[in-house]
Amino acid sequence: MKKPGPHAMLPEISQEEQSRLSFFVSLSGAARKGLKPGNELIYERDAKPAFVAEHGREPATVEEVREVMEKQEFYQMWTALSRSQQEQYVDCTGSIVERQLPDLVRRFREISGDAKLGSLELDPNLDIPYYQKESHQHCVPLSYYEELGRDDVYAGARADIGSYAYSRGLRGLYNDDKGLSGSKFLKENFPDLNPGRILDLGCMSGNSTVPYVDAYPDAAVHAIDLGAPQLRYAHARAESMGKRIHFSQQNAESMKFEDGNFDLVVSHILFHETSRQAILNILREVKRVLKPGGVFLHVEVPVRRDTPFAQFLANWDSWYNNEPFWGILARTDVQALAVEAGFDEDRVFDRPVYSQAPGGVFRKGDGWWGFGARK
Ligand SMILES: C[S@@+](CC[C@H](N)C(=O)[O-])C[C@H]1O[C@@H](n2cnc3c(N)ncnc32)[C@H](O)[C@@H]1O
């Protein structure tokens, strides 16, 4: 794995750390690409016939597939390996940030004190919703929002290098594939859209936000997140990259923006980390803050699968990787939620957003799961 693309906030990764990280990245590749298909072989050879012998029919639901697969030693081994490599890579990226945290905080203070492009507005009284507080998504201690001290940027810095390593560097040196792919999708599917104001929801360290600045250079780009450490880091990162973005700490379920404020609202892999009710609340807010004719696009991990077995494998993260809403999103009719939120049924869309990353994280024909609506 190459080192991530440079910018002034990027934690330094020593040669030893890079080797350690590369080891976990290879291990993750082996678990996700090399070993994972073995589960299907075991299912067809052992687990399914055992279920058929007992019930006289094939497993028909994810729960039934899970019941037989959990007894399989291969699946147990693969699960243990996948979970432990996740914990180890989180630990590895966390320790890289921790050892240089005072310097990162200093860099944040310097850059933000001198910010000439965008802005940062934090709200120390913001209530963090339960789905963030209680789940510590994908086994990350401190989650996205907890703080270690004044002007903390730990969670943002860890998320930047952590998400880069999680995707094995295959989603671009700046881990910006979702934003690049989303903006390309919008240009192709909504060529008349010339947004003057853009909003990115759940921006984390701002990796997916930056491509919209480049795609629509005349637009005012805003981005929100729950986590102050994310926003501090994202702000200083964007400033150091010469990108004008206005970051603010807000809950996407109840935003401070006035009605009809944006021509384009985007979000990336936010919904699989929020509850079904939160998705509905967010969609209502998106409808409210969009101008008439404005577009909403959400770019998501393709969590839905066609068969109970494929869905069972796709749900692994819900059970063993602290991603409780992943499987729920797969079962949620988001189009129906968009209509419930007030969008016209014939203006709601659901289409793949094809990946622009050179590394090819998706199989041919696959893409991110794109859905959204035009107001
Ligand atoms: C998986 S990360 C998204 C990453 C980022 N959009 C990207 O593409 O790299 C989810 C982010 O959404 C934020 N988030 C979750 N619920 C939110 C909410 N209700 N309002 C605002 N941000 C939220 C989290 O703090 C976290 O930074």
The ligand as a Gaussian input file, in Angstrom:
#p B3LYP/6-31G(d) Opt

LIG

0 1
 C      -18.646000       6.682000       7.767000
 S      -18.397000       8.319000       8.244000
 C      -18.653000       9.192000       6.736000
 C      -17.437000       9.471000       5.997000
 C      -17.403000      10.581000       4.995000
 N      -18.685000      11.055000       4.574000
 C      -16.624000      10.030000       3.829000
 O      -17.191000       9.879000       2.778000
 O      -15.449000       9.759000       3.996000
 C      -19.892000       8.821000       9.010000
 C      -19.778000      10.249000       9.522000
 O      -21.098000      10.736000       9.741000
 C      -21.140000      11.447000      10.954000
 N      -22.531000      11.420000      11.416000
 C      -23.231000      10.353000      11.857000
 N      -24.487000      10.709000      12.167000
 C      -24.582000      12.043000      11.897000
 C      -25.611000      13.007000      12.016000
 N      -26.811000      12.681000      12.483000
 N      -25.360000      14.273000      11.671000
 C      -24.127000      14.641000      11.208000
 N      -23.121000      13.772000      11.075000
 C      -23.329000      12.497000      11.419000
 C      -20.140000      10.731000      11.855000
 O      -19.691000      11.584000      12.888000
 C      -19.056000      10.356000      10.848000
 O      -18.041000      11.335000      10.761000

